Each structure stands twice: as structure tokens, then as C-alpha cells.
Amino acid sequence: MPAVEPPPGPPDPPAPTPGPDSSVAPTGPASPVNTPLSSPPPEPAEAPAEAPSITALSPEMVAAVADLERATDGDLTATVAPPSNLVLPEGITAQDLAALQRFAKVRAFMARHGNKLWYLHSAYALTFGAFVVMYASKGYDNARWMVVLLGLGWLVLILFFRVFGTGPGQKEKIKDTKSKVRFYVMTLILKNLYQSMLFFLVPFYYKTATFDDPNRFFVYALILLAILSTVDVVFDQVLMRWKVPASTVYFFILFACLNLVLPALLPDTRTLLTQMSAAAIAAVVFFTMHVPIRKLLQPAWVLALMAGISVAVFGAYFGRHAIPPVPMYIATGAVGPSLLPDGRLSMQVSTLHESLIQEMHALTDVVIPGGRGNTLHHVWRREGLTVQQGPVTPSGEPPAGTVRLRSTLRSFNLPSDLAGQWSIDVVTDDDQLVGRVNFEVIR
């Protein structure tokens, strides 16, 4: 009997067509690569250990952080509460924060009292300058030490601008701590050198200058520079920032110092020759501050140096009337109508009647620590007009270190009108004014 086939069932549903976004698992026998291994699930990664927050610190450490926060913000009066979410770097200890706290207090103190400290430093500089003036007033022999200060100042000034440059670019070279330390150390050295030299010069030029003559302006310039050298803002922001002002001021100081020092090193040297030599040396130093020495191998730079020296020397020659002839000065000076047998004045007058004048005598004691390199003259003037002049031979017995000059205005040289302001000028062969004695004749 034939087998009976079972009736057909419902047709199988069609297989879904894979779309572009659908993924169909591959059919066929499972590959060992695609078969998942039966391994335990991976352990979750350990959460990073939380750094200690500021709330977990000791009260001293909390205070340190608060001080740092307040100093950084610049508001020194506000009470700053340390944020609770501040996380400290790993490895910070209580000793570290104690050191930071001390630094924060110093920084806060400097921010609060910085201006007062600058004023205090300027006051110290003025006091230091006063002591230098007192030291210089003790005698001319101390002037030889100026050579050491001049040389040191020249070297430090050249090194300073070679290291830190000039102008706005200077700030780019003063960023890290080491460069800041070098900058402040070198500026402090230069500041003290400038102050020492300027205040040392003031008393010598003050004695030699005549304050109703143009050479007084040289002394005014020295005094002004000496005062400005104690003002840190001017010194730091102008002289130490720009090479041209710094080298110009140093040229002036060097010229003034050499005028004073060269007669001590080379006695009996003529004053005008000393000033021209000082100008030449100062010009060479000024040149080296701006031009490297190796440039002198080129003829053009040698000619430039020679031209600079020539300008400085001719400037000293034609400007000699405006430069006090240090270190000479009049210690005492007087006039009178008659002389004693030993050559002294019978009386010293500042005002006298014209009827008492038959002839007039002048006596001046001139201090010449640099030796007798100059021939000195007496020039008698009435109302600024020359009445009599001529060289004066030293005579008499003056105090040690001085020469006594005596001259007589004879009756045949007396003008018809005697009344007015009179003066006796002590001048050098080159017409440089050493000092002046004034008197008045009345009717």
C-alpha cells in the first residue's frame, strides 16, 4: 500500500533582504574565532585616589593657601576664604606650605609698602651721598681713588648693555629668576658708582666755580645729576633702560672726574691741556660703549673714532670758559688801599669811599693741589670793563698748599669815575676763571 504524503503546510516566510543599515550575521558553521570565550568579566578600573582637599588640611596650611590667594589677587585688604574644591599637588607637605606662607607674607608686605621702600632707599642714597661729600672735603689726596671707580663703572656699564641690551627689548632678556638677580645686582653696583663719583665731584667744583660766571652751570649740572642718581625711578627707567642716555651721562661724569684726577696723577700740568686730554679719553670710552673693539680693524671706524676725539677736544677748548679749572680755587681774597711792611693789607674792605683811593692792592691765596702748571693773572674790572691786567708772581708766605698773588692798581691806571662795582679776577693763561674778589667804591 502506497505511503500517504502529509498535506503541505504553510509556506516559509521569505528571508529579509539586508538593507544598507542592517547587519546580518553570517550563516554557516561557527568559526572558533567568532565564538566568545567563557572568561570572567573584566574587573572595573580603580578610581584615581583623590588628592587631599584643602578642607582636610591643618589650620596653618589653610592659612598659607589663603595668604597666597590674597597676595596673587592683589587685594590685600580683603579677607579671602580658601575655596573648598582646591586640590593641592601631590607631595606637598606642611613644611612646603609654611615656606609658601612666608613668601606670601613677604610678597604682600612688598605690595603694600613697596613705594615707601623706594622712598627709603632714595633717602639712604642721599645720606650716602652726604657722607661722600664729607669724605671728599677732607682733601684732594683722596681723588686718586676715583680712577678705580671710573674703571669699574666703565666695565660694568659695557657688560650691562652687552648682556641685557637696550630699549624695549631689554624686558625680553629679564624673565627668569637668574637674569633678574643679575640685572638688579648690576644696576645696584652702577647706581652706587654713579652716586659715589657725582657726590665726590660736587665739593671740588663748588669751590672752584664762580656763581656770577657761566662756569656755575657746570656745577648745577653735577648737582642735578647727583640728586637724580638717588631717584630710583629715573635711574632704573631711563639710564639703565637706554644706552644713549647712560653713556652720555657717563661721558660727562668721566670728563669731570678726569679733570680732577689727572692733576693728581700728573702734577704741574696746564689746566687746559688736562681738560683736552680728559675730553679725548672720555670720547674713546663713549665710542667703546657703542662700537665693538673689533670694528677698529676697519678704516672707516678708525676715522669715525678720530672724528669723535677731535670733536670732543675742540669742544673742550672752545668751551673752556664754562668749565671750572679744578682743583684750583681761591682760599682767601681781599682788597685794601694800603700795605703793611711785610706785604699784608693794612685793612680789608668790601666798600670804601672814592676819596680814600690813591691806589688799590689785591691779595689772593690760591690753592693749587695740582701743582704750578699755570701762570695766573689778576684782572681788575670796573662794571665789567677791564681796567688793568697782567701776570702775577707769587710772593709772601702763604699757608701751606697755596700761592699768594699780589697786584696793585696804580694811580695812573685809575679811571676818572671810580664809583661802581669792582672785581679782581684770578684767571689762567687760557682765560679760565679761578675765582673772583668783589668790592664797591661809593661817592
C-alpha positions in Angstrom: 0.0 0.0 0.0 1.5 3.3 -1.1 2.6 5.8 1.6 0.3 8.7 2.2 2.1 12.0 2.0 1.2 14.6 4.6 -0.6 17.6 3.4 1.7 20.6 2.7 2.0 23.2 5.5 2.1 27.0 5.1 5.0 28.3 3.1 8.0 29.6 5.0 8.2 33.4 5.2 10.8 34.9 2.8 14.1 35.8 4.3 14.5 39.6 5.0 16.6 41.4 2.5 19.5 43.1 4.2 19.3 46.9 3.9 22.2 49.3 3.9 22.0 49.9 7.7 21.2 46.4 8.7 23.7 43.8 9.6 23.1 40.1 9.0 25.0 37.6 11.0 27.0 35.3 8.8 25.5 31.8 8.3 27.3 28.6 8.3 29.2 26.8 10.9 30.5 28.9 13.7 34.2 29.8 13.5 36.3 29.4 16.6 37.4 33.0 16.1 33.9 34.3 16.4 32.9 32.1 19.3 33.1 34.0 22.5 35.4 32.7 25.2 33.9 31.8 28.5 36.1 34.2 30.7 35.1 36.2 33.7 34.1 39.8 33.1 37.0 42.3 33.4 37.3 44.0 36.8 36.4 47.7 36.8 39.4 50.1 36.8 40.4 51.6 40.1 39.3 55.1 40.5 42.2 57.5 41.0 42.9 58.4 44.5 41.6 61.8 45.4 44.2 64.4 46.2 43.8 65.9 49.6 41.4 68.8 49.5 42.1 71.9 51.4 39.4 71.1 53.9 41.4 68.2 55.1 44.5 70.3 55.9 45.7 71.7 59.1 44.6 75.3 60.0 48.2 76.5 59.4 48.2 75.0 55.8 44.8 76.5 55.2 46.1 79.9 56.2 49.0 79.6 53.9 46.8 78.9 50.9 44.6 81.9 51.9 47.6 84.2 52.1 48.8 83.0 48.7 45.4 83.6 47.2 45.1 87.1 48.6 48.7 88.1 47.5 48.0 86.8 44.0 44.8 88.7 43.6 46.4 91.9 44.8 43.6 92.8 47.1 45.5 92.9 50.4 42.6 94.2 52.5 40.0 91.7 51.5 39.5 88.5 53.6 39.8 85.6 51.2 38.3 82.3 52.2 40.1 79.4 50.6 37.9 77.5 48.1 36.8 74.1 49.3 37.4 72.4 46.0 41.1 73.4 45.8 43.2 70.4 45.1 46.9 70.5 46.2 49.6 68.9 44.1 50.8 65.5 45.2 53.7 65.6 47.6 53.1 69.0 49.2 54.0 68.9 52.8 53.2 71.1 55.7 56.8 72.5 55.6 56.3 73.4 51.9 53.2 75.3 52.6 54.8 77.0 55.6 57.5 78.3 53.3 54.9 79.4 50.8 53.1 81.2 53.6 56.3 83.1 54.5 56.8 84.0 50.8 53.2 85.2 50.5 53.6 87.4 53.6 56.8 89.0 52.2 55.1 89.5 48.8 52.1 91.0 50.4 54.3 93.3 52.5 56.2 94.4 49.4 53.0 95.1 47.5 51.6 97.1 50.4 54.8 99.1 51.3 56.8 99.0 48.0 56.6 102.7 47.3 57.7 103.5 50.9 60.7 101.3 50.5 61.7 103.1 47.3 61.5 106.4 49.1 63.5 104.9 51.9 66.2 103.7 49.5 66.3 107.2 47.9 66.8 108.7 51.4 69.6 106.2 52.0 71.2 107.2 48.7 71.1 110.9 49.7 72.6 110.1 53.1 75.3 108.1 51.4 76.0 111.0 49.1 76.3 113.4 52.0 78.9 111.1 53.6 80.8 111.0 50.2 80.8 114.8 50.1 82.2 114.9 53.6 84.9 112.4 52.7 85.8 114.4 49.6 86.0 117.6 51.6 88.8 116.2 53.7 91.4 116.7 51.0 92.5 116.4 47.4 94.6 113.3 48.0 91.5 111.1 48.0 90.8 112.0 44.4 93.2 109.3 43.2 90.6 106.6 44.2 88.4 108.0 41.5 90.5 106.2 38.9 89.3 102.8 40.4 85.7 103.9 40.4 85.9 105.2 36.8 87.4 101.9 35.5 85.0 99.8 37.3 82.0 101.8 36.2 83.1 101.7 32.6 83.5 97.9 32.6 80.2 97.2 34.4 78.3 99.6 32.1 79.6 98.0 29.0 78.9 94.5 30.4 75.4 95.5 31.4 74.2 96.7 28.0 76.0 93.8 26.2 74.1 91.3 28.4 70.7 93.0 28.7 70.5 95.1 25.6 68.8 98.5 25.4 65.3 99.8 24.9 62.1 97.8 24.8 63.9 94.6 24.0 65.5 94.6 27.4 62.5 93.2 29.1 62.7 90.1 26.9 66.0 89.2 28.5 64.9 89.7 32.1 62.3 86.9 32.6 63.8 84.1 34.7 65.0 84.5 38.2 68.7 84.3 37.4 68.5 87.1 34.9 66.5 89.3 37.3 69.1 88.7 40.0 71.9 89.7 37.6 70.0 92.7 36.5 69.3 94.0 40.0 72.9 93.3 41.2 74.5 95.1 38.2 72.1 98.1 38.5 72.8 98.4 42.2 76.6 98.4 41.5 76.2 101.1 38.8 73.9 103.1 41.0 76.4 103.3 43.8 79.2 104.0 41.4 77.4 106.9 39.8 76.4 108.3 43.2 79.9 108.0 44.6 81.5 109.7 41.6 78.9 112.5 41.4 78.8 113.4 45.0 82.6 113.2 45.3 82.9 115.8 42.5 80.4 118.3 43.8 82.6 119.9 46.6 85.6 120.3 44.4 83.7 122.0 41.5 81.7 124.0 44.0 84.9 125.6 45.4 86.3 126.4 42.0 83.1 127.8 40.4 82.2 131.4 40.4 78.5 131.9 40.8 78.2 135.1 38.8 80.0 133.5 35.9 78.9 130.9 33.2 81.0 128.2 34.7 78.4 127.9 37.5 76.2 125.9 35.2 78.7 123.1 35.1 78.3 122.8 38.9 74.5 122.9 38.6 74.6 120.0 36.1 76.7 118.0 38.6 74.4 118.7 41.5 71.3 117.8 39.4 72.7 114.5 38.2 73.8 113.7 41.7 70.3 114.2 43.0 68.7 112.3 40.1 71.0 109.4 40.6 69.3 108.8 44.0 65.8 108.7 42.4 65.4 105.0 41.5 62.6 105.6 39.0 64.8 107.9 36.9 67.9 105.7 37.2 66.1 102.4 36.5 63.6 103.5 33.9 65.8 105.9 31.9 69.6 105.5 32.5 69.5 101.7 32.8 66.9 101.2 30.1 68.5 103.2 27.3 72.2 103.1 26.3 72.5 106.6 24.8 71.4 108.5 28.0 73.5 106.1 30.2 76.6 106.6 28.1 76.1 110.3 27.7 75.8 110.8 31.5 78.9 108.6 32.0 80.8 110.7 29.4 80.0 113.8 31.4 81.0 112.2 34.7 84.2 110.7 33.2 85.2 114.1 31.8 84.6 115.8 35.1 86.4 113.2 37.1 89.5 113.2 34.8 89.7 117.0 35.1 90.1 116.5 38.8 92.2 113.3 38.8 94.8 114.0 36.1 96.5 116.8 38.0 96.9 114.4 40.9 98.5 111.8 38.7 100.4 114.3 36.5 101.3 117.3 38.7 102.2 120.7 37.2 100.0 120.1 34.1 98.4 123.1 32.4 94.7 123.1 33.1 93.6 123.5 29.5 95.8 120.5 28.5 94.2 118.5 31.3 90.7 119.3 30.0 91.5 118.5 26.4 93.1 115.2 27.5 90.1 114.3 29.6 87.8 115.0 26.7 89.8 112.8 24.4 89.8 109.9 26.9 86.0 110.3 27.5 85.4 110.2 23.8 87.3 106.9 23.4 85.3 105.4 26.3 82.0 106.7 24.8 83.0 105.1 21.5 83.7 101.7 23.1 80.2 101.7 24.7 78.6 101.8 21.3 81.0 100.1 18.9 82.8 96.8 19.5 86.6 97.0 19.6 86.9 94.6 16.6 85.3 97.2 14.4 88.5 99.2 14.7 90.1 96.8 12.2 88.1 98.6 9.6 89.4 102.0 8.4 86.0 103.6 8.4 85.5 103.0 12.1 89.0 104.3 12.9 88.2 107.5 11.0 84.9 107.7 13.0 86.9 107.4 16.3 89.3 110.1 15.3 86.5 112.4 14.3 84.8 111.8 17.7 88.0 112.5 19.6 88.5 115.7 17.5 85.0 116.9 18.2 85.5 116.3 22.0 88.9 118.0 22.1 87.8 121.1 20.2 84.6 121.2 22.3 86.7 121.3 25.5 88.9 124.0 24.0 86.2 126.4 22.9 84.0 125.6 25.9 86.8 126.2 28.5 85.2 129.3 29.9 82.2 127.2 31.0 84.4 124.6 32.8 85.7 125.4 36.3 89.5 124.8 36.4 89.6 122.3 39.2 91.3 121.6 41.5 92.4 125.3 41.9 90.3 127.7 43.9 90.7 130.9 45.9 91.1 130.2 49.6 91.0 133.9 50.7 90.9 137.1 48.8 90.7 140.8 49.7 91.5 144.3 48.6 92.7 147.4 50.5 94.1 150.9 50.0 97.5 150.3 51.5 100.0 147.6 52.5 102.0 146.8 55.7 105.8 146.5 55.5 105.5 142.7 55.5 103.3 142.8 52.4 99.9 142.2 54.1 97.0 144.5 53.7 96.6 147.2 56.3 92.9 146.8 56.0 90.5 144.6 54.1 87.5 146.4 52.6 84.4 145.4 50.7 83.1 149.0 50.4 85.1 152.3 50.5 84.7 155.9 49.5 86.4 157.1 46.4 88.3 159.8 48.3 90.4 157.2 50.0 91.7 155.7 46.8 95.1 156.7 45.7 96.0 153.1 44.6 94.4 149.8 45.4 96.1 146.5 46.4 94.7 143.0 45.9 95.8 139.8 47.7 94.6 136.4 46.8 95.7 133.0 48.3 95.1 130.3 45.6 95.1 126.6 46.5 97.0 124.7 43.7 96.9 121.0 44.7 97.7 120.0 41.1 101.0 121.9 41.1 102.1 125.1 39.4 101.3 124.2 35.8 99.5 127.6 35.2 100.6 131.2 35.1 97.9 133.1 37.0 96.8 136.7 36.3 94.9 139.4 38.2 92.4 141.2 36.0 90.9 144.4 37.6 87.5 145.3 36.3 85.0 148.1 36.9 81.4 147.5 35.9 82.6 144.5 33.8 85.2 146.5 31.8 88.9 145.7 32.1 90.9 148.4 33.8 94.2 146.6 34.3 95.5 143.0 33.8 98.7 141.1 33.9 100.5 138.0 35.3 101.2 137.9 39.0 104.4 136.5 40.5 103.7 134.5 43.8 105.2 136.2 46.8 104.9 136.3 50.6 104.4 133.5 53.0 101.0 132.0 52.3 99.5 128.9 54.1 100.8 125.5 53.1 99.5 124.3 49.7 98.7 127.8 48.4 100.4 130.6 46.5 99.9 134.3 47.3 99.2 136.6 44.5 99.5 140.3 45.0 98.9 143.1 42.5 98.5 146.9 42.7 96.2 149.1 40.7 98.4 152.2 40.2 97.0 155.7 40.2 97.8 156.3 36.6 95.5 153.4 35.7 92.6 154.6 37.8 89.6 155.8 35.7 88.2 159.2 36.2 85.0 157.8 37.6 85.9 155.4 40.4 82.4 154.7 41.8 80.7 151.4 40.9 81.2 147.7 41.3 84.7 146.4 41.0 86.2 142.9 40.8 89.6 141.3 40.7 89.5 138.1 38.7 92.2 135.3 39.0 92.5 133.7 35.6 94.9 131.3 33.9 96.9 131.9 30.8 94.0 130.5 28.8 91.5 132.9 30.4 89.8 130.4 32.6 88.4 131.9 35.7 89.7 130.5 39.0 87.9 132.9 41.3 86.8 136.5 41.9 87.0 139.1 44.6 84.4 141.8 44.6 84.3 145.3 46.2 82.4 148.5 45.8 83.5 152.1 45.5 81.0 154.8 46.6 80.8 158.5 46.3 
